[in-house]
Each structure stands twice: as structure tokens, then as C-alpha cells.
């Protein structure tokens, strides 16, 4: 396995441990409906778009007014 894959796997493990500690459960939970899982994913993807926009703004020079 290459170092990139190994690094990503380690990050997934760490993220799982953090989630378990923070929420007291993991993705094997059975208490959420399909709609609730979809909502969680939508919220995560919206956050990702915001992070991408921020990174994009940091990389571009300021626009003259």
C-alpha cells in the first residue's frame, strides 16, 4: 500500500475515534432514518463547499474596487 492510501486510512481511523468520543456512537447506529442520513450528508457537503470557497478566496489576489 502506498503512503497516500496509508495516510488516508489513518485519518479515517482517527476521525472515527473522534466521532465515537464526541457523539457516543458510530456509523453502525440504527436510530436514524434514511432522510436523517441524507440531511447529515447535505450538511457535510455544504460545509465542504464553504471550505472550498474560502480556500479559493485565499488563493486569488484581491480584486480592485
N, CA, C and O atoms as a GROMACS GRO file, in nm:
protein
  260
    1UNK      N    1   0.085  -0.118   0.000
    1UNK     CA    2   0.000   0.000   0.000
    1UNK      C    3   0.090   0.124   0.000
    1UNK      O    4   0.190   0.130   0.072
    2UNK      N    5   0.054   0.223  -0.082
    2UNK     CA    6   0.138   0.343  -0.088
    2UNK      C    7   0.111   0.435   0.031
    2UNK      O    8   0.014   0.418   0.104
    3UNK      N    9   0.198   0.533   0.048
    3UNK     CA   10   0.192   0.620   0.165
    3UNK      C   11   0.068   0.708   0.166
    3UNK      O   12   0.017   0.741   0.273
    4UNK      N   13   0.017   0.745   0.050
    4UNK     CA   14  -0.103   0.828   0.045
    4UNK      C   15  -0.223   0.750   0.098
    4UNK      O   16  -0.299   0.800   0.181
    5UNK      N   17  -0.240   0.629   0.051
    5UNK     CA   18  -0.351   0.544   0.097
    5UNK      C   19  -0.337   0.517   0.247
    5UNK      O   20  -0.435   0.525   0.320
    6UNK      N   21  -0.218   0.486   0.291
    6UNK     CA   22  -0.194   0.460   0.433
    6UNK      C   23  -0.231   0.582   0.516
    6UNK      O   24  -0.293   0.570   0.622
    7UNK      N   25  -0.193   0.700   0.468
    7UNK     CA   26  -0.223   0.823   0.540
    7UNK      C   27  -0.373   0.848   0.548
    7UNK      O   28  -0.424   0.888   0.653
    8UNK      N   29  -0.445   0.826   0.439
    8UNK     CA   30  -0.590   0.846   0.438
    8UNK      C   31  -0.658   0.747   0.532
    8UNK      O   32  -0.750   0.784   0.605
    9UNK      N   33  -0.616   0.622   0.530
    9UNK     CA   34  -0.674   0.521   0.620
    9UNK      C   35  -0.654   0.562   0.766
    9UNK      O   36  -0.745   0.550   0.847
   10UNK      N   37  -0.536   0.611   0.798
   10UNK     CA   38  -0.508   0.655   0.935
   10UNK      C   39  -0.599   0.772   0.973
   10UNK      O   40  -0.648   0.778   1.086
   11UNK      N   41  -0.621   0.864   0.881
   11UNK     CA   42  -0.709   0.977   0.909
   11UNK      C   43  -0.853   0.931   0.930
   11UNK      O   44  -0.923   0.984   1.016
   12UNK      N   45  -0.899   0.832   0.851
   12UNK     CA   46  -1.032   0.776   0.872
   12UNK      C   47  -1.044   0.714   1.012
   12UNK      O   48  -1.145   0.732   1.080
   13UNK      N   49  -0.942   0.642   1.053
   13UNK     CA   50  -0.944   0.582   1.186
   13UNK      C   51  -0.952   0.688   1.295
   13UNK      O   52  -1.030   0.676   1.390
   14UNK      N   53  -0.870   0.792   1.280
   14UNK     CA   54  -0.871   0.900   1.379
   14UNK      C   55  -1.006   0.970   1.382
   14UNK      O   56  -1.058   1.001   1.490
   15UNK      N   57  -1.062   0.994   1.265
   15UNK     CA   58  -1.193   1.060   1.257
   15UNK      C   59  -1.301   0.976   1.323
   15UNK      O   60  -1.389   1.029   1.391
   16UNK      N   61  -1.295   0.846   1.304
   16UNK     CA   62  -1.391   0.756   1.366
   16UNK      C   63  -1.380   0.761   1.518
   16UNK      O   64  -1.482   0.763   1.588
   17UNK      N   65  -1.259   0.762   1.568
   17UNK     CA   66  -1.238   0.769   1.714
   17UNK      C   67  -1.292   0.901   1.769
   17UNK      O   68  -1.354   0.902   1.875
   18UNK      N   69  -1.267   1.010   1.700
   18UNK     CA   70  -1.317   1.141   1.744
   18UNK      C   71  -1.469   1.141   1.747
   18UNK      O   72  -1.530   1.187   1.844
   19UNK      N   73  -1.531   1.090   1.641
   19UNK     CA   74  -1.677   1.083   1.635
   19UNK      C   75  -1.736   0.997   1.745
   19UNK      O   76  -1.837   1.032   1.805
   20UNK      N   77  -1.672   0.886   1.772
   20UNK     CA   78  -1.718   0.796   1.879
   20UNK      C   79  -1.715   0.869   2.013
   20UNK      O   80  -1.809   0.859   2.092
   21UNK      N   81  -1.606   0.941   2.039
   21UNK     CA   82  -1.594   1.014   2.166
   21UNK      C   83  -1.694   1.130   2.172
   21UNK      O   84  -1.756   1.154   2.276
   22UNK      N   85  -1.708   1.203   2.062
   22UNK     CA   86  -1.794   1.321   2.060
   22UNK      C   87  -1.942   1.287   2.067
   22UNK      O   88  -2.018   1.351   2.140
   23UNK      N   89  -1.984   1.186   1.990
   23UNK     CA   90  -2.126   1.154   1.978
   23UNK      C   91  -2.168   1.027   2.052
   23UNK      O   92  -2.288   0.999   2.065
   24UNK      N   93  -2.071   0.950   2.099
   24UNK     CA   94  -2.103   0.828   2.172
   24UNK      C   95  -2.160   0.717   2.085
   24UNK      O   96  -2.222   0.624   2.136
   25UNK      N   97  -2.139   0.727   1.955
   25UNK     CA   98  -2.189   0.625   1.862
   25UNK      C   99  -2.103   0.627   1.735
   25UNK      O  100  -2.009   0.706   1.723
   26UNK      N  101  -2.135   0.539   1.642
   26UNK     CA  102  -2.061   0.535   1.516
   26UNK      C  103  -2.160   0.515   1.402
   26UNK      O  104  -2.282   0.523   1.422
   27UNK      N  105  -2.110   0.490   1.284
   27UNK     CA  106  -2.198   0.478   1.167
   27UNK      C  107  -2.278   0.348   1.163
   27UNK      O  108  -2.360   0.329   1.074
   28UNK      N  109  -2.254   0.259   1.257
   28UNK     CA  110  -2.335   0.137   1.267
   28UNK      C  111  -2.466   0.164   1.341
   28UNK      O  112  -2.548   0.073   1.357
   29UNK      N  113  -2.487   0.286   1.384
   29UNK     CA  114  -2.609   0.320   1.460
   29UNK      C  115  -2.733   0.291   1.377
   29UNK      O  116  -2.730   0.294   1.254
   30UNK      N  117  -2.842   0.264   1.445
   30UNK     CA  118  -2.968   0.227   1.378
   30UNK      C  119  -3.080   0.326   1.409
   30UNK      O  120  -3.196   0.302   1.373
   31UNK      N  121  -3.047   0.438   1.475
   31UNK     CA  122  -3.151   0.529   1.521
   31UNK      C  123  -3.185   0.642   1.424
   31UNK      O  124  -3.269   0.726   1.455
   32UNK      N  125  -3.123   0.645   1.307
   32UNK     CA  126  -3.152   0.749   1.210
   32UNK      C  127  -3.224   0.692   1.088
   32UNK      O  128  -3.194   0.581   1.042
   33UNK      N  129  -3.318   0.770   1.038
   33UNK     CA  130  -3.390   0.729   0.917
   33UNK      C  131  -3.305   0.762   0.794
   33UNK      O  132  -3.204   0.831   0.805
   34UNK      N  133  -3.347   0.714   0.679
   34UNK     CA  134  -3.278   0.745   0.554
   34UNK      C  135  -3.277   0.897   0.535
   34UNK      O  136  -3.175   0.953   0.494
   35UNK      N  137  -3.388   0.963   0.562
   35UNK     CA  138  -3.398   1.107   0.547
   35UNK      C  139  -3.298   1.180   0.637
   35UNK      O  140  -3.237   1.279   0.597
   36UNK      N  141  -3.281   1.129   0.759
   36UNK     CA  142  -3.184   1.191   0.851
   36UNK      C  143  -3.041   1.172   0.803
   36UNK      O  144  -2.958   1.262   0.815
   37UNK      N  145  -3.011   1.054   0.748
   37UNK     CA  146  -2.877   1.031   0.692
   37UNK      C  147  -2.851   1.125   0.574
   37UNK      O  148  -2.742   1.180   0.560
   38UNK      N  149  -2.953   1.143   0.491
   38UNK     CA  150  -2.940   1.234   0.377
   38UNK      C  151  -2.916   1.376   0.427
   38UNK      O  152  -2.830   1.446   0.373
   39UNK      N  153  -2.989   1.418   0.527
   39UNK     CA  154  -2.971   1.552   0.583
   39UNK      C  155  -2.829   1.570   0.635
   39UNK      O  156  -2.766   1.672   0.610
   40UNK      N  157  -2.777   1.470   0.707
   40UNK     CA  158  -2.639   1.477   0.757
   40UNK      C  159  -2.541   1.496   0.640
   40UNK      O  160  -2.450   1.580   0.648
   41UNK      N  161  -2.560   1.420   0.534
   41UNK     CA  162  -2.471   1.432   0.419
   41UNK      C  163  -2.482   1.568   0.354
   41UNK      O  164  -2.381   1.628   0.318
   42UNK      N  165  -2.604   1.620   0.340
   42UNK     CA  166  -2.621   1.753   0.282
   42UNK      C  167  -2.545   1.858   0.363
   42UNK      O  168  -2.478   1.944   0.307
   43UNK      N  169  -2.556   1.850   0.494
   43UNK     CA  170  -2.488   1.946   0.581
   43UNK      C  171  -2.337   1.935   0.567
   43UNK      O  172  -2.267   2.036   0.563
   44UNK      N  173  -2.286   1.813   0.560
   44UNK     CA  174  -2.141   1.794   0.543
   44UNK      C  175  -2.094   1.850   0.409
   44UNK      O  176  -1.988   1.913   0.401
   45UNK      N  177  -2.171   1.826   0.303
   45UNK     CA  178  -2.133   1.876   0.171
   45UNK      C  179  -2.142   2.028   0.163
   45UNK      O  180  -2.061   2.092   0.096
   46UNK      N  181  -2.241   2.087   0.230
   46UNK     CA  182  -2.249   2.233   0.234
   46UNK      C  183  -2.126   2.291   0.304
   46UNK      O  184  -2.069   2.390   0.258
   47UNK      N  185  -2.084   2.229   0.414
   47UNK     CA  186  -1.962   2.272   0.482
   47UNK      C  187  -1.842   2.262   0.388
   47UNK      O  188  -1.758   2.352   0.384
   48UNK      N  189  -1.834   2.152   0.313
   48UNK     CA  190  -1.721   2.132   0.221
   48UNK      C  191  -1.716   2.242   0.116
   48UNK      O  192  -1.608   2.291   0.083
   49UNK      N  193  -1.832   2.282   0.063
   49UNK     CA  194  -1.837   2.389  -0.036
   49UNK      C  195  -1.788   2.520   0.026
   49UNK      O  196  -1.716   2.596  -0.039
   50UNK      N  197  -1.827   2.546   0.149
   50UNK     CA  198  -1.780   2.668   0.216
   50UNK      C  199  -1.628   2.667   0.233
   50UNK      O  200  -1.562   2.769   0.212
   51UNK      N  201  -1.573   2.553   0.271
   51UNK     CA  202  -1.427   2.542   0.286
   51UNK      C  203  -1.358   2.564   0.152
   51UNK      O  204  -1.255   2.632   0.146
   52UNK      N  205  -1.413   2.508   0.045
   52UNK     CA  206  -1.355   2.526  -0.088
   52UNK      C  207  -1.358   2.673  -0.130
   52UNK      O  208  -1.262   2.724  -0.187
   53UNK      N  209  -1.468   2.740  -0.102
   53UNK     CA  210  -1.479   2.882  -0.136
   53UNK      C  211  -1.375   2.964  -0.059
   53UNK      O  212  -1.312   3.053  -0.116
   54UNK      N  213  -1.358   2.935   0.068
   54UNK     CA  214  -1.258   3.006   0.148
   54UNK      C  215  -1.118   2.983   0.092
   54UNK      O  216  -1.041   3.078   0.078
   55UNK      N  217  -1.085   2.860   0.060
   55UNK     CA  218  -0.954   2.829   0.001
   55UNK      C  219  -0.937   2.904  -0.131
   55UNK      O  220  -0.830   2.959  -0.158
   56UNK      N  221  -1.041   2.905  -0.212
   56UNK     CA  222  -1.036   2.976  -0.340
   56UNK      C  223  -1.009   3.125  -0.317
   56UNK      O  224  -0.926   3.183  -0.388
   57UNK      N  225  -1.076   3.185  -0.222
   57UNK     CA  226  -1.055   3.326  -0.192
   57UNK      C  227  -0.912   3.353  -0.144
   57UNK      O  228  -0.854   3.456  -0.178
   58UNK      N  229  -0.857   3.262  -0.066
   58UNK     CA  230  -0.721   3.281  -0.015
   58UNK      C  231  -0.618   3.272  -0.126
   58UNK      O  232  -0.511   3.332  -0.116
   59UNK      N  233  -0.647   3.198  -0.231
   59UNK     CA  234  -0.551   3.180  -0.339
   59UNK      C  235  -0.557   3.290  -0.444
   59UNK      O  236  -0.462   3.310  -0.519
   60UNK      N  237  -0.668   3.362  -0.451
   60UNK     CA  238  -0.681   3.467  -0.552
   60UNK      C  239  -0.635   3.601  -0.495
   60UNK      O  240  -0.658   3.630  -0.377
   61UNK      N  241  -0.570   3.683  -0.578
   61UNK     CA  242  -0.537   3.817  -0.532
   61UNK      C  243  -0.665   3.899  -0.515
   61UNK      O  244  -0.764   3.875  -0.585
   62UNK      N  245  -0.664   3.994  -0.424
   62UNK     CA  246  -0.786   4.077  -0.406
   62UNK      C  247  -0.821   4.150  -0.535
   62UNK      O  248  -0.734   4.195  -0.608
   63UNK      N  249  -0.951   4.161  -0.561
   63UNK     CA  250  -1.000   4.230  -0.680
   63UNK      C  251  -1.004   4.380  -0.652
   63UNK      O  252  -1.047   4.422  -0.545
   64UNK      N  253  -0.961   4.461  -0.749
   64UNK     CA  254  -0.969   4.606  -0.729
   64UNK      C  255  -1.115   4.652  -0.724
   64UNK      O  256  -1.201   4.597  -0.793
   65UNK      N  257  -1.140   4.751  -0.644
   65UNK     CA  258  -1.279   4.801  -0.631
   65UNK      C  259  -1.306   4.914  -0.726
   65UNK      O  260  -1.417   4.968  -0.729
   0.00000   0.00000   0.00000
